[in-house]
Amino acid sequence: MKLLAAVLASRGFDFESLLFPMLEERFGRIDHRGAVHPFDGTDYYESEMGPSLGRLVVSFEPLCEATDIVQVKLDTAAIEEDLSGDGGRRVNIDPGYMDYYKIILASFKEGPQKIYLGEGVYADPILLFFEGEYGPLPWTFPDFKSGIYRDDLREIRALYKKARREENEKSGGLPIDAAP
């Protein structure tokens, strides 16, 4: 699986010096940094984080197992706490993973489509791959539903496929180029 994170923060938050080193220390080198897009589909986070929020998507070089997502969510919650200010969180990190068929984000919130994984963490399937793109589901977050991360997800998927091919070649497995 390809580990990724959707990161929400106030305008002006310094991702490069404050957040990215902490993420790389725990999860490995960041191999994709998307552009920050306005997060204006909901005002859910404004009371805690302020107005003019933006979200970007990052991915990490090392591949992971789907079962790693519980610890990853706990680790990102600790990072959020470490970066908190007097008014609460300054950053919200939604970690998840990508495979050939879907994108899953980890959540502490229960929901009808979410699958409980343990330690208070749920798997939330937000996008499914079909017709050459990751497409939304009825409950997909508005910003992911809008397609603004489409180019990021294409690039991350290409990195994932390349890493899987390299991993497979090292282990002497059969070619996996037939993946969708």
Secondary structure in CASP SS format (residue, H / E / C, confidence):
PFRMAT SS
TARGET T0000
AUTHOR 0000-0000-0000
METHOD secondary structure of the structure
MODEL  1
M C 1.00
K E 1.00
L E 1.00
L E 1.00
A E 1.00
A E 1.00
V E 1.00
L E 1.00
A E 1.00
S E 1.00
R C 1.00
G C 1.00
F C 1.00
D C 1.00
F H 1.00
E H 1.00
S H 1.00
L H 1.00
L H 1.00
F H 1.00
P H 1.00
M H 1.00
L H 1.00
E H 1.00
E H 1.00
R H 1.00
F H 1.00
G C 1.00
R C 1.00
I E 1.00
D E 1.00
H E 1.00
R E 1.00
G C 1.00
A C 1.00
V C 1.00
H E 1.00
P E 1.00
F C 1.00
D C 1.00
G C 1.00
T C 1.00
D C 1.00
Y C 1.00
Y C 1.00
E H 1.00
S H 1.00
E H 1.00
M H 1.00
G C 1.00
P C 1.00
S C 1.00
L E 1.00
G E 1.00
R E 1.00
L E 1.00
V E 1.00
V E 1.00
S E 1.00
F E 1.00
E E 1.00
P E 1.00
L E 1.00
C C 1.00
E C 1.00
A H 1.00
T H 1.00
D H 1.00
I H 1.00
V H 1.00
Q H 1.00
V H 1.00
K H 1.00
L H 1.00
D H 1.00
T H 1.00
A H 1.00
A H 1.00
I H 1.00
E H 1.00
E H 1.00
D H 1.00
L C 1.00
S C 1.00
G E 1.00
D C 1.00
G C 1.00
G E 1.00
R C 1.00
R C 1.00
V E 1.00
N E 1.00
I E 1.00
D E 1.00
P E 1.00
G E 1.00
Y E 1.00
M E 1.00
D C 1.00
Y C 1.00
Y C 1.00
K E 1.00
I E 1.00
I E 1.00
L E 1.00
A E 1.00
S E 1.00
F C 1.00
K C 1.00
E C 1.00
G C 1.00
P C 1.00
Q C 1.00
K C 1.00
I E 1.00
Y E 1.00
L E 1.00
G E 1.00
E C 1.00
G C 1.00
V E 1.00
Y E 1.00
A E 1.00
D E 1.00
P E 1.00
I E 1.00
L E 1.00
L E 1.00
F E 1.00
F E 1.00
E C 1.00
G C 1.00
E E 1.00
Y E 1.00
G E 1.00
P E 1.00
L C 1.00
P C 1.00
W C 1.00
T C 1.00
F C 1.00
P H 1.00
D H 1.00
F H 1.00
K H 1.00
S H 1.00
G C 1.00
I C 1.00
Y C 1.00
R H 1.00
D H 1.00
D H 1.00
L H 1.00
R H 1.00
E H 1.00
I H 1.00
R H 1.00
A H 1.00
L H 1.00
Y H 1.00
K H 1.00
K H 1.00
A H 1.00
R H 1.00
R H 1.00
E H 1.00
E H 1.00
N H 1.00
E H 1.00
K H 1.00
S H 1.00
G C 1.00
G C 1.00
L C 1.00
P C 1.00
I C 1.00
D C 1.00
A C 1.00
A C 1.00
P C 1.00
END
